[in-house]
Amino acid sequence: MRVYRLCKDKYSKRVLDGEGGRVADGRWHTQGRRIVYCASSEALAVLEVRVHVGRHVPRVPYAMHMIHVPDEHIVTLLAEELPEHWNTVPYATASQRIGDEWLVSARSAALQVPSVHSNSDTSLLLNPAHPDFQHIRVLSRAPYTFDRRLFGRRSGSLARRGKDVRRK
């Protein structure tokens, strides 16, 4: 499976280390655990970052990473297998328990879960401590620039669209 992860460029060399999970809680884990969150599409990776960065366009450089996770190392959880309210905002402890139990059990190197933001995309959680994690590879890395419209700002040319801007 090909998945995507968008992060600050300064973390690109460590994109798969899972250290971010040690310093902050997430929907699928509690703070103190190494975990890597990925998305099944580039668009979902962007959306996942967008909901966390606030209302200002990030000024630091970001990079999009394409990652290969062998299918045989993925366990899938379907929405109907999850407890009620797994997708609440803010996230609930029920989804964190699921992720924490998966990390501790070492059932697989990757866990595919439904996305909160998309009915057709999924999130993929990676366990850097799993022995099969060695088979997961970054395929590519590319600079990423956010579309300012995601933050409610229109670029100059778009702001003028539909208006006659010819000079007299």
CNS distance restraints for C-alpha pairs under 8 A (distance, minus, plus):
assign (resid   1 and name CA) (resid  68 and name CA) 5.83 0.50 0.50
assign (resid   1 and name CA) (resid  69 and name CA) 5.20 0.50 0.50
assign (resid   1 and name CA) (resid  70 and name CA) 5.96 0.50 0.50
assign (resid   1 and name CA) (resid  71 and name CA) 5.76 0.50 0.50
assign (resid   2 and name CA) (resid  40 and name CA) 7.02 0.50 0.50
assign (resid   2 and name CA) (resid  66 and name CA) 6.74 0.50 0.50
assign (resid   2 and name CA) (resid  67 and name CA) 5.65 0.50 0.50
assign (resid   2 and name CA) (resid  68 and name CA) 4.74 0.50 0.50
assign (resid   2 and name CA) (resid  69 and name CA) 6.32 0.50 0.50
assign (resid   3 and name CA) (resid  38 and name CA) 6.14 0.50 0.50
assign (resid   3 and name CA) (resid  39 and name CA) 5.50 0.50 0.50
assign (resid   3 and name CA) (resid  40 and name CA) 4.77 0.50 0.50
assign (resid   3 and name CA) (resid  41 and name CA) 6.33 0.50 0.50
assign (resid   3 and name CA) (resid  42 and name CA) 7.85 0.50 0.50
assign (resid   3 and name CA) (resid  66 and name CA) 5.84 0.50 0.50
assign (resid   3 and name CA) (resid  67 and name CA) 5.19 0.50 0.50
assign (resid   3 and name CA) (resid  68 and name CA) 6.44 0.50 0.50
assign (resid   3 and name CA) (resid  69 and name CA) 7.45 0.50 0.50
assign (resid   3 and name CA) (resid 124 and name CA) 7.51 0.50 0.50
assign (resid   4 and name CA) (resid  38 and name CA) 5.48 0.50 0.50
assign (resid   4 and name CA) (resid  39 and name CA) 5.17 0.50 0.50
assign (resid   4 and name CA) (resid  40 and name CA) 6.30 0.50 0.50
assign (resid   4 and name CA) (resid  41 and name CA) 6.10 0.50 0.50
assign (resid   4 and name CA) (resid  42 and name CA) 5.70 0.50 0.50
assign (resid   4 and name CA) (resid  45 and name CA) 6.14 0.50 0.50
assign (resid   4 and name CA) (resid  64 and name CA) 6.89 0.50 0.50
assign (resid   4 and name CA) (resid  65 and name CA) 5.50 0.50 0.50
assign (resid   4 and name CA) (resid  66 and name CA) 4.71 0.50 0.50
assign (resid   4 and name CA) (resid  67 and name CA) 5.92 0.50 0.50
assign (resid   5 and name CA) (resid  15 and name CA) 7.98 0.50 0.50
assign (resid   5 and name CA) (resid  37 and name CA) 7.25 0.50 0.50
assign (resid   5 and name CA) (resid  38 and name CA) 4.99 0.50 0.50
assign (resid   5 and name CA) (resid  39 and name CA) 6.40 0.50 0.50
assign (resid   5 and name CA) (resid  42 and name CA) 7.69 0.50 0.50
assign (resid   5 and name CA) (resid  45 and name CA) 5.75 0.50 0.50
assign (resid   5 and name CA) (resid  64 and name CA) 5.86 0.50 0.50
assign (resid   5 and name CA) (resid  65 and name CA) 5.13 0.50 0.50
assign (resid   5 and name CA) (resid  66 and name CA) 6.73 0.50 0.50
assign (resid   5 and name CA) (resid  67 and name CA) 7.64 0.50 0.50
assign (resid   6 and name CA) (resid  45 and name CA) 5.81 0.50 0.50
assign (resid   6 and name CA) (resid  46 and name CA) 6.55 0.50 0.50
assign (resid   6 and name CA) (resid  49 and name CA) 7.10 0.50 0.50
assign (resid   6 and name CA) (resid  62 and name CA) 6.90 0.50 0.50
assign (resid   6 and name CA) (resid  63 and name CA) 5.74 0.50 0.50
assign (resid   6 and name CA) (resid  64 and name CA) 4.47 0.50 0.50
assign (resid   6 and name CA) (resid  65 and name CA) 6.17 0.50 0.50
assign (resid   7 and name CA) (resid  11 and name CA) 6.74 0.50 0.50
assign (resid   7 and name CA) (resid  12 and name CA) 7.08 0.50 0.50
assign (resid   7 and name CA) (resid  15 and name CA) 7.57 0.50 0.50
assign (resid   7 and name CA) (resid  49 and name CA) 7.79 0.50 0.50
assign (resid   7 and name CA) (resid  62 and name CA) 5.55 0.50 0.50
assign (resid   7 and name CA) (resid  63 and name CA) 5.72 0.50 0.50
assign (resid   7 and name CA) (resid  64 and name CA) 6.76 0.50 0.50
assign (resid   8 and name CA) (resid  12 and name CA) 7.00 0.50 0.50
assign (resid   8 and name CA) (resid  60 and name CA) 7.03 0.50 0.50
assign (resid   8 and name CA) (resid  61 and name CA) 5.99 0.50 0.50
assign (resid   8 and name CA) (resid  62 and name CA) 4.20 0.50 0.50
assign (resid   8 and name CA) (resid  63 and name CA) 6.12 0.50 0.50
assign (resid   9 and name CA) (resid  60 and name CA) 7.92 0.50 0.50
assign (resid   9 and name CA) (resid  61 and name CA) 5.48 0.50 0.50
assign (resid   9 and name CA) (resid  62 and name CA) 4.54 0.50 0.50
assign (resid   9 and name CA) (resid  63 and name CA) 5.02 0.50 0.50
assign (resid   9 and name CA) (resid 143 and name CA) 7.59 0.50 0.50
assign (resid  10 and name CA) (resid  61 and name CA) 7.81 0.50 0.50
assign (resid  10 and name CA) (resid  62 and name CA) 7.92 0.50 0.50
assign (resid  11 and name CA) (resid  15 and name CA) 5.82 0.50 0.50
assign (resid  12 and name CA) (resid  63 and name CA) 7.02 0.50 0.50
assign (resid  12 and name CA) (resid 141 and name CA) 7.96 0.50 0.50
assign (resid  16 and name CA) (resid  36 and name CA) 6.30 0.50 0.50
assign (resid  16 and name CA) (resid 128 and name CA) 7.15 0.50 0.50
assign (resid  17 and name CA) (resid  34 and name CA) 7.37 0.50 0.50
assign (resid  17 and name CA) (resid  35 and name CA) 7.75 0.50 0.50
assign (resid  17 and name CA) (resid  36 and name CA) 7.31 0.50 0.50
assign (resid  17 and name CA) (resid 128 and name CA) 6.36 0.50 0.50
assign (resid  18 and name CA) (resid  22 and name CA) 7.61 0.50 0.50
assign (resid  18 and name CA) (resid  33 and name CA) 7.97 0.50 0.50
assign (resid  18 and name CA) (resid  34 and name CA) 4.45 0.50 0.50
assign (resid  18 and name CA) (resid  35 and name CA) 4.41 0.50 0.50
assign (resid  18 and name CA) (resid  36 and name CA) 4.82 0.50 0.50
assign (resid  18 and name CA) (resid 127 and name CA) 7.72 0.50 0.50
assign (resid  18 and name CA) (resid 128 and name CA) 6.41 0.50 0.50
assign (resid  19 and name CA) (resid  23 and name CA) 7.23 0.50 0.50
assign (resid  19 and name CA) (resid  33 and name CA) 7.82 0.50 0.50
assign (resid  19 and name CA) (resid  34 and name CA) 5.38 0.50 0.50
assign (resid  19 and name CA) (resid  35 and name CA) 7.12 0.50 0.50
assign (resid  20 and name CA) (resid  24 and name CA) 6.42 0.50 0.50
assign (resid  20 and name CA) (resid  34 and name CA) 7.06 0.50 0.50
assign (resid  20 and name CA) (resid  35 and name CA) 7.43 0.50 0.50
assign (resid  20 and name CA) (resid  36 and name CA) 7.80 0.50 0.50
assign (resid  21 and name CA) (resid  25 and name CA) 6.45 0.50 0.50
assign (resid  21 and name CA) (resid  26 and name CA) 7.36 0.50 0.50
assign (resid  21 and name CA) (resid  29 and name CA) 7.50 0.50 0.50
assign (resid  21 and name CA) (resid  30 and name CA) 7.55 0.50 0.50
assign (resid  21 and name CA) (resid  31 and name CA) 5.75 0.50 0.50
assign (resid  21 and name CA) (resid  32 and name CA) 6.07 0.50 0.50
assign (resid  21 and name CA) (resid  33 and name CA) 5.29 0.50 0.50
assign (resid  21 and name CA) (resid  34 and name CA) 4.94 0.50 0.50
assign (resid  21 and name CA) (resid  35 and name CA) 5.43 0.50 0.50
assign (resid  21 and name CA) (resid  36 and name CA) 7.38 0.50 0.50
assign (resid  22 and name CA) (resid  31 and name CA) 5.18 0.50 0.50
assign (resid  22 and name CA) (resid  32 and name CA) 3.68 0.50 0.50
assign (resid  22 and name CA) (resid  33 and name CA) 4.92 0.50 0.50
assign (resid  22 and name CA) (resid  34 and name CA) 5.68 0.50 0.50
assign (resid  23 and name CA) (resid  31 and name CA) 5.78 0.50 0.50
assign (resid  23 and name CA) (resid  32 and name CA) 6.17 0.50 0.50
assign (resid  24 and name CA) (resid  30 and name CA) 7.36 0.50 0.50
assign (resid  24 and name CA) (resid  31 and name CA) 4.84 0.50 0.50
assign (resid  24 and name CA) (resid  32 and name CA) 7.35 0.50 0.50
assign (resid  25 and name CA) (resid  29 and name CA) 6.02 0.50 0.50
assign (resid  25 and name CA) (resid  30 and name CA) 4.63 0.50 0.50
assign (resid  25 and name CA) (resid  31 and name CA) 4.34 0.50 0.50
assign (resid  25 and name CA) (resid  32 and name CA) 7.92 0.50 0.50
assign (resid  26 and name CA) (resid  30 and name CA) 6.34 0.50 0.50
assign (resid  26 and name CA) (resid  31 and name CA) 7.47 0.50 0.50
assign (resid  26 and name CA) (resid  91 and name CA) 7.73 0.50 0.50
assign (resid  26 and name CA) (resid  96 and name CA) 7.26 0.50 0.50
assign (resid  27 and name CA) (resid  91 and name CA) 5.32 0.50 0.50
assign (resid  27 and name CA) (resid  92 and name CA) 7.17 0.50 0.50
assign (resid  27 and name CA) (resid  95 and name CA) 6.11 0.50 0.50
assign (resid  27 and name CA) (resid  96 and name CA) 5.71 0.50 0.50
assign (resid  28 and name CA) (resid  95 and name CA) 5.33 0.50 0.50
assign (resid  28 and name CA) (resid  96 and name CA) 4.28 0.50 0.50
assign (resid  28 and name CA) (resid  97 and name CA) 7.31 0.50 0.50
assign (resid  28 and name CA) (resid  98 and name CA) 6.75 0.50 0.50
assign (resid  28 and name CA) (resid  99 and name CA) 4.57 0.50 0.50
assign (resid  28 and name CA) (resid 100 and name CA) 7.09 0.50 0.50
assign (resid  29 and name CA) (resid  33 and name CA) 7.10 0.50 0.50
assign (resid  29 and name CA) (resid  35 and name CA) 7.78 0.50 0.50
assign (resid  29 and name CA) (resid  95 and name CA) 7.55 0.50 0.50
assign (resid  29 and name CA) (resid  96 and name CA) 4.38 0.50 0.50
assign (resid  29 and name CA) (resid  97 and name CA) 6.87 0.50 0.50
assign (resid  29 and name CA) (resid  98 and name CA) 7.77 0.50 0.50
assign (resid  29 and name CA) (resid  99 and name CA) 5.10 0.50 0.50
assign (resid  29 and name CA) (resid 100 and name CA) 5.23 0.50 0.50
assign (resid  30 and name CA) (resid  96 and name CA) 6.03 0.50 0.50
assign (resid  30 and name CA) (resid  97 and name CA) 7.97 0.50 0.50
assign (resid  30 and name CA) (resid 100 and name CA) 6.84 0.50 0.50
assign (resid  33 and name CA) (resid 100 and name CA) 7.91 0.50 0.50
assign (resid  34 and name CA) (resid 127 and name CA) 6.94 0.50 0.50
assign (resid  34 and name CA) (resid 128 and name CA) 6.65 0.50 0.50
assign (resid  34 and name CA) (resid 129 and name CA) 7.56 0.50 0.50
assign (resid  35 and name CA) (resid 125 and name CA) 6.74 0.50 0.50
assign (resid  35 and name CA) (resid 126 and name CA) 5.73 0.50 0.50
assign (resid  35 and name CA) (resid 127 and name CA) 5.31 0.50 0.50
assign (resid  35 and name CA) (resid 128 and name CA) 6.46 0.50 0.50
assign (resid  36 and name CA) (resid 125 and name CA) 5.64 0.50 0.50
assign (resid  36 and name CA) (resid 126 and name CA) 4.90 0.50 0.50
assign (resid  36 and name CA) (resid 127 and name CA) 6.74 0.50 0.50
assign (resid  36 and name CA) (resid 128 and name CA) 7.50 0.50 0.50
assign (resid  37 and name CA) (resid 123 and name CA) 6.93 0.50 0.50
assign (resid  37 and name CA) (resid 124 and name CA) 6.02 0.50 0.50
assign (resid  37 and name CA) (resid 125 and name CA) 4.82 0.50 0.50
assign (resid  37 and name CA) (resid 126 and name CA) 6.49 0.50 0.50
assign (resid  38 and name CA) (resid  45 and name CA) 6.88 0.50 0.50
assign (resid  38 and name CA) (resid 123 and name CA) 5.69 0.50 0.50
assign (resid  38 and name CA) (resid 124 and name CA) 4.96 0.50 0.50
assign (resid  38 and name CA) (resid 125 and name CA) 6.18 0.50 0.50
assign (resid  38 and name CA) (resid 126 and name CA) 7.69 0.50 0.50
assign (resid  39 and name CA) (resid  44 and name CA) 5.83 0.50 0.50
assign (resid  39 and name CA) (resid  45 and name CA) 5.19 0.50 0.50
assign (resid  39 and name CA) (resid 121 and name CA) 7.51 0.50 0.50
assign (resid  39 and name CA) (resid 122 and name CA) 6.13 0.50 0.50
assign (resid  39 and name CA) (resid 123 and name CA) 4.52 0.50 0.50
assign (resid  39 and name CA) (resid 124 and name CA) 5.83 0.50 0.50
assign (resid  40 and name CA) (resid  44 and name CA) 6.98 0.50 0.50
assign (resid  40 and name CA) (resid  45 and name CA) 7.73 0.50 0.50
assign (resid  40 and name CA) (resid 121 and name CA) 5.78 0.50 0.50
assign (resid  40 and name CA) (resid 122 and name CA) 5.39 0.50 0.50
assign (resid  40 and name CA) (resid 123 and name CA) 6.01 0.50 0.50
assign (resid  40 and name CA) (resid 124 and name CA) 7.04 0.50 0.50
assign (resid  41 and name CA) (resid  45 and name CA) 6.38 0.50 0.50
assign (resid  41 and name CA) (resid 121 and name CA) 6.85 0.50 0.50
assign (resid  42 and name CA) (resid  46 and name CA) 6.34 0.50 0.50
assign (resid  42 and name CA) (resid  64 and name CA) 7.85 0.50 0.50
assign (resid  43 and name CA) (resid  47 and name CA) 6.23 0.50 0.50
assign (resid  44 and name CA) (resid  48 and name CA) 6.00 0.50 0.50
assign (resid  44 and name CA) (resid 117 and name CA) 7.64 0.50 0.50
assign (resid  44 and name CA) (resid 118 and name CA) 7.63 0.50 0.50
assign (resid  44 and name CA) (resid 121 and name CA) 7.13 0.50 0.50
assign (resid  45 and name CA) (resid  49 and name CA) 6.48 0.50 0.50
assign (resid  46 and name CA) (resid  50 and name CA) 6.04 0.50 0.50
assign (resid  47 and name CA) (resid  51 and name CA) 6.27 0.50 0.50
assign (resid  47 and name CA) (resid 117 and name CA) 7.77 0.50 0.50
assign (resid  48 and name CA) (resid  52 and name CA) 6.96 0.50 0.50
assign (resid  48 and name CA) (resid 117 and name CA) 7.90 0.50 0.50
assign (resid  49 and name CA) (resid  53 and name CA) 6.31 0.50 0.50
assign (resid  50 and name CA) (resid  54 and name CA) 7.20 0.50 0.50
assign (resid  50 and name CA) (resid 150 and name CA) 7.68 0.50 0.50
assign (resid  53 and name CA) (resid  57 and name CA) 8.00 0.50 0.50
assign (resid  53 and name CA) (resid  58 and name CA) 7.32 0.50 0.50
assign (resid  55 and name CA) (resid 151 and name CA) 5.80 0.50 0.50
assign (resid  56 and name CA) (resid 151 and name CA) 6.42 0.50 0.50
assign (resid  57 and name CA) (resid 146 and name CA) 7.12 0.50 0.50
assign (resid  57 and name CA) (resid 148 and name CA) 6.49 0.50 0.50
assign (resid  57 and name CA) (resid 151 and name CA) 6.34 0.50 0.50
assign (resid  58 and name CA) (resid 146 and name CA) 7.71 0.50 0.50
assign (resid  61 and name CA) (resid 143 and name CA) 7.29 0.50 0.50
assign (resid  61 and name CA) (resid 144 and name CA) 7.29 0.50 0.50
assign (resid  61 and name CA) (resid 145 and name CA) 7.57 0.50 0.50
assign (resid  62 and name CA) (resid 143 and name CA) 6.01 0.50 0.50
assign (resid  62 and name CA) (resid 144 and name CA) 5.26 0.50 0.50
assign (resid  62 and name CA) (resid 145 and name CA) 6.91 0.50 0.50
assign (resid  63 and name CA) (resid 141 and name CA) 6.37 0.50 0.50
assign (resid  63 and name CA) (resid 142 and name CA) 5.39 0.50 0.50
assign (resid  63 and name CA) (resid 143 and name CA) 4.36 0.50 0.50
assign (resid  63 and name CA) (resid 144 and name CA) 4.89 0.50 0.50
assign (resid  64 and name CA) (resid 141 and name CA) 5.60 0.50 0.50
assign (resid  64 and name CA) (resid 142 and name CA) 5.32 0.50 0.50
assign (resid  64 and name CA) (resid 143 and name CA) 6.29 0.50 0.50
assign (resid  64 and name CA) (resid 144 and name CA) 5.86 0.50 0.50
assign (resid  65 and name CA) (resid 138 and name CA) 6.72 0.50 0.50
assign (resid  65 and name CA) (resid 139 and name CA) 7.39 0.50 0.50
assign (resid  65 and name CA) (resid 140 and name CA) 5.63 0.50 0.50
assign (resid  65 and name CA) (resid 141 and name CA) 4.46 0.50 0.50
assign (resid  65 and name CA) (resid 142 and name CA) 6.63 0.50 0.50
assign (resid  66 and name CA) (resid 138 and name CA) 5.96 0.50 0.50
assign (resid  66 and name CA) (resid 139 and name CA) 5.41 0.50 0.50
assign (resid  66 and name CA) (resid 140 and name CA) 5.19 0.50 0.50
assign (resid  66 and name CA) (resid 141 and name CA) 6.47 0.50 0.50
assign (resid  67 and name CA) (resid 136 and name CA) 7.21 0.50 0.50
assign (resid  67 and name CA) (resid 137 and name CA) 5.66 0.50 0.50
assign (resid  67 and name CA) (resid 138 and name CA) 4.32 0.50 0.50
assign (resid  67 and name CA) (resid 139 and name CA) 5.31 0.50 0.50
assign (resid  67 and name CA) (resid 140 and name CA) 7.19 0.50 0.50
assign (resid  68 and name CA) (resid 136 and name CA) 5.79 0.50 0.50
assign (resid  68 and name CA) (resid 137 and name CA) 5.29 0.50 0.50
assign (resid  68 and name CA) (resid 138 and name CA) 6.29 0.50 0.50
assign (resid  68 and name CA) (resid 139 and name CA) 6.45 0.50 0.50
assign (resid  69 and name CA) (resid  73 and name CA) 7.16 0.50 0.50
assign (resid  69 and name CA) (resid  74 and name CA) 7.70 0.50 0.50
assign (resid  69 and name CA) (resid 110 and name CA) 7.75 0.50 0.50
assign (resid  69 and name CA) (resid 135 and name CA) 7.14 0.50 0.50
assign (resid  69 and name CA) (resid 136 and name CA) 4.93 0.50 0.50
assign (resid  69 and name CA) (resid 137 and name CA) 6.91 0.50 0.50
assign (resid  70 and name CA) (resid  74 and name CA) 7.29 0.50 0.50
assign (resid  70 and name CA) (resid 135 and name CA) 7.06 0.50 0.50
assign (resid  70 and name CA) (resid 136 and name CA) 6.90 0.50 0.50
assign (resid  73 and name CA) (resid 108 and name CA) 5.69 0.50 0.50
assign (resid  73 and name CA) (resid 109 and name CA) 5.55 0.50 0.50
assign (resid  73 and name CA) (resid 110 and name CA) 6.01 0.50 0.50
assign (resid  73 and name CA) (resid 132 and name CA) 7.06 0.50 0.50
assign (resid  74 and name CA) (resid 108 and name CA) 6.16 0.50 0.50
assign (resid  74 and name CA) (resid 109 and name CA) 6.54 0.50 0.50
assign (resid  74 and name CA) (resid 110 and name CA) 4.64 0.50 0.50
assign (resid  74 and name CA) (resid 111 and name CA) 5.55 0.50 0.50
assign (resid  74 and name CA) (resid 112 and name CA) 6.66 0.50 0.50
assign (resid  75 and name CA) (resid 107 and name CA) 7.89 0.50 0.50
assign (resid  75 and name CA) (resid 108 and name CA) 6.36 0.50 0.50
assign (resid  75 and name CA) (resid 110 and name CA) 6.33 0.50 0.50
assign (resid  75 and name CA) (resid 111 and name CA) 4.95 0.50 0.50
assign (resid  75 and name CA) (resid 112 and name CA) 6.12 0.50 0.50
assign (resid  76 and name CA) (resid 111 and name CA) 5.75 0.50 0.50
assign (resid  76 and name CA) (resid 112 and name CA) 4.55 0.50 0.50
assign (resid  76 and name CA) (resid 113 and name CA) 6.25 0.50 0.50
assign (resid  77 and name CA) (resid  81 and name CA) 6.36 0.50 0.50
assign (resid  77 and name CA) (resid  82 and name CA) 7.40 0.50 0.50
assign (resid  77 and name CA) (resid 111 and name CA) 7.30 0.50 0.50
assign (resid  77 and name CA) (resid 112 and name CA) 6.06 0.50 0.50
assign (resid  77 and name CA) (resid 113 and name CA) 5.23 0.50 0.50
assign (resid  77 and name CA) (resid 114 and name CA) 7.40 0.50 0.50
assign (resid  78 and name CA) (resid  82 and name CA) 6.91 0.50 0.50
assign (resid  78 and name CA) (resid 113 and name CA) 6.46 0.50 0.50
assign (resid  78 and name CA) (resid 114 and name CA) 6.48 0.50 0.50
assign (resid  79 and name CA) (resid 113 and name CA) 7.53 0.50 0.50
assign (resid  79 and name CA) (resid 114 and name CA) 5.99 0.50 0.50
assign (resid  82 and name CA) (resid  86 and name CA) 6.51 0.50 0.50
assign (resid  82 and name CA) (resid  95 and name CA) 7.93 0.50 0.50
assign (resid  83 and name CA) (resid  94 and name CA) 6.98 0.50 0.50
assign (resid  83 and name CA) (resid  95 and name CA) 7.81 0.50 0.50
assign (resid  85 and name CA) (resid  92 and name CA) 7.40 0.50 0.50
assign (resid  86 and name CA) (resid  91 and name CA) 7.16 0.50 0.50
assign (resid  86 and name CA) (resid  92 and name CA) 6.42 0.50 0.50
assign (resid  86 and name CA) (resid  94 and name CA) 6.31 0.50 0.50
assign (resid  86 and name CA) (resid  95 and name CA) 5.38 0.50 0.50
assign (resid  87 and name CA) (resid  91 and name CA) 6.48 0.50 0.50
assign (resid  87 and name CA) (resid  92 and name CA) 7.66 0.50 0.50
assign (resid  87 and name CA) (resid  95 and name CA) 7.93 0.50 0.50
assign (resid  87 and name CA) (resid 116 and name CA) 5.70 0.50 0.50
assign (resid  88 and name CA) (resid  92 and name CA) 6.42 0.50 0.50
assign (resid  91 and name CA) (resid  95 and name CA) 7.33 0.50 0.50
assign (resid  92 and name CA) (resid  96 and name CA) 6.89 0.50 0.50
assign (resid  93 and name CA) (resid  97 and name CA) 6.05 0.50 0.50
assign (resid  94 and name CA) (resid  98 and name CA) 6.55 0.50 0.50
assign (resid  95 and name CA) (resid  99 and name CA) 6.44 0.50 0.50
assign (resid  96 and name CA) (resid 100 and name CA) 6.01 0.50 0.50
assign (resid  97 and name CA) (resid 101 and name CA) 5.94 0.50 0.50
assign (resid  98 and name CA) (resid 102 and name CA) 6.19 0.50 0.50
assign (resid  99 and name CA) (resid 103 and name CA) 6.16 0.50 0.50
assign (resid 100 and name CA) (resid 104 and name CA) 6.21 0.50 0.50
assign (resid 101 and name CA) (resid 105 and name CA) 5.92 0.50 0.50
assign (resid 102 and name CA) (resid 106 and name CA) 6.16 0.50 0.50
assign (resid 102 and name CA) (resid 107 and name CA) 6.40 0.50 0.50
assign (resid 102 and name CA) (resid 108 and name CA) 7.91 0.50 0.50
assign (resid 102 and name CA) (resid 111 and name CA) 7.92 0.50 0.50
assign (resid 103 and name CA) (resid 107 and name CA) 7.67 0.50 0.50
assign (resid 103 and name CA) (resid 127 and name CA) 6.32 0.50 0.50
assign (resid 106 and name CA) (resid 127 and name CA) 7.84 0.50 0.50
assign (resid 106 and name CA) (resid 130 and name CA) 6.02 0.50 0.50
assign (resid 108 and name CA) (resid 127 and name CA) 7.74 0.50 0.50
assign (resid 108 and name CA) (resid 130 and name CA) 7.00 0.50 0.50
assign (resid 108 and name CA) (resid 132 and name CA) 7.61 0.50 0.50
assign (resid 109 and name CA) (resid 126 and name CA) 5.81 0.50 0.50
assign (resid 109 and name CA) (resid 127 and name CA) 5.16 0.50 0.50
assign (resid 109 and name CA) (resid 128 and name CA) 7.29 0.50 0.50
assign (resid 109 and name CA) (resid 130 and name CA) 5.33 0.50 0.50
assign (resid 109 and name CA) (resid 131 and name CA) 7.44 0.50 0.50
assign (resid 109 and name CA) (resid 132 and name CA) 5.73 0.50 0.50
assign (resid 109 and name CA) (resid 133 and name CA) 5.41 0.50 0.50
assign (resid 110 and name CA) (resid 124 and name CA) 6.48 0.50 0.50
assign (resid 110 and name CA) (resid 125 and name CA) 5.44 0.50 0.50
assign (resid 110 and name CA) (resid 126 and name CA) 4.54 0.50 0.50
assign (resid 110 and name CA) (resid 127 and name CA) 6.19 0.50 0.50
assign (resid 111 and name CA) (resid 124 and name CA) 5.60 0.50 0.50
assign (resid 111 and name CA) (resid 125 and name CA) 5.05 0.50 0.50
assign (resid 111 and name CA) (resid 126 and name CA) 6.60 0.50 0.50
assign (resid 112 and name CA) (resid 122 and name CA) 6.63 0.50 0.50
assign (resid 112 and name CA) (resid 123 and name CA) 5.81 0.50 0.50
assign (resid 112 and name CA) (resid 124 and name CA) 4.46 0.50 0.50
assign (resid 112 and name CA) (resid 125 and name CA) 6.34 0.50 0.50
assign (resid 113 and name CA) (resid 122 and name CA) 5.77 0.50 0.50
assign (resid 113 and name CA) (resid 123 and name CA) 5.33 0.50 0.50
assign (resid 113 and name CA) (resid 124 and name CA) 6.23 0.50 0.50
assign (resid 113 and name CA) (resid 125 and name CA) 7.71 0.50 0.50
assign (resid 114 and name CA) (resid 118 and name CA) 7.99 0.50 0.50
assign (resid 114 and name CA) (resid 119 and name CA) 7.47 0.50 0.50
assign (resid 114 and name CA) (resid 121 and name CA) 7.11 0.50 0.50
assign (resid 114 and name CA) (resid 122 and name CA) 4.69 0.50 0.50
assign (resid 114 and name CA) (resid 123 and name CA) 6.03 0.50 0.50
assign (resid 115 and name CA) (resid 119 and name CA) 6.73 0.50 0.50
assign (resid 115 and name CA) (resid 121 and name CA) 6.12 0.50 0.50
assign (resid 115 and name CA) (resid 122 and name CA) 4.71 0.50 0.50
assign (resid 115 and name CA) (resid 123 and name CA) 5.49 0.50 0.50
assign (resid 118 and name CA) (resid 122 and name CA) 7.41 0.50 0.50
assign (resid 126 and name CA) (resid 133 and name CA) 7.81 0.50 0.50
assign (resid 127 and name CA) (resid 133 and name CA) 6.87 0.50 0.50
assign (resid 128 and name CA) (resid 133 and name CA) 5.73 0.50 0.50
assign (resid 129 and name CA) (resid 133 and name CA) 7.07 0.50 0.50
assign (resid 132 and name CA) (resid 136 and name CA) 7.79 0.50 0.50
assign (resid 146 and name CA) (resid 150 and name CA) 7.56 0.50 0.50
assign (resid 147 and name CA) (resid 151 and name CA) 7.92 0.50 0.50
assign (resid 148 and name CA) (resid 152 and name CA) 6.98 0.50 0.50
assign (resid 148 and name CA) (resid 153 and name CA) 5.52 0.50 0.50
assign (resid 148 and name CA) (resid 154 and name CA) 6.36 0.50 0.50
assign (resid 148 and name CA) (resid 155 and name CA) 6.88 0.50 0.50
assign (resid 149 and name CA) (resid 153 and name CA) 4.96 0.50 0.50
assign (resid 149 and name CA) (resid 154 and name CA) 5.29 0.50 0.50
assign (resid 149 and name CA) (resid 155 and name CA) 7.42 0.50 0.50
assign (resid 154 and name CA) (resid 158 and name CA) 6.04 0.50 0.50
assign (resid 154 and name CA) (resid 159 and name CA) 5.67 0.50 0.50
assign (resid 155 and name CA) (resid 159 and name CA) 6.03 0.50 0.50
assign (resid 156 and name CA) (resid 160 and name CA) 6.53 0.50 0.50
assign (resid 157 and name CA) (resid 161 and name CA) 6.45 0.50 0.50
assign (resid 160 and name CA) (resid 164 and name CA) 7.89 0.50 0.50
assign (resid 160 and name CA) (resid 165 and name CA) 7.19 0.50 0.50
